[in-house]
């Protein structure tokens, strides 16, 4: 595993494990109780593993452009755009802090819509408010730089999210942009409406 600097070490100890639990609590109600889901950009797989623990009837597979040596769920490599699966292969697709890293985020959402029989659940960043881009870029670097993750920092505003989703002929069924992901001492800086969870479906 790559060496952590001081900020990354603090993030691992005080933020990451709590984040997995909080995100799992927020996402589990948006996922089916059973069936097969695809975690696109699954990272170490810890979040999907926790979701499966909470939903024993749900099986989650992962794909990622950079597959880590050890993952908590089965994970296959992919090119970041094309998903190697037939139409409607999955009951649900999941993105967690992935789309702002993608070279072609709209094409990737369209692929998720193609391979999903039901919904697409997304957790990502929201470029709203003062110094939003700077704050989000800082968070991304702390969380991802040691893994060699591409960071084009394509953060969308709420208006851009809505326009892009509409352009794909998808409907927004759920939209939550006040997410208590961090401990109280950090939430005022790194929370404050910079994150969104949304659930999409075909019109």
Buried (B, 14 or more C-beta within 10 A) or exposed (E): EEEBEEEBEEBEEBBEEBBBEBBBEBBBEBBBEEBBBBBBBBBBBBBBBBBBEEBEEBBBBBBBBEBBEEBBBEBEEBEBBEBEBEEEBBBBBBBBBBBBBBEBBEBBBBBBBBBBBBBBBBBBBBBBEEEBEEBBBBBBBBBBBBEEBEBEBBBBEBEEBBEBBEEBEBEBEBBEBEBEBBEEEBEEEBBBEBBBBBBBBEE
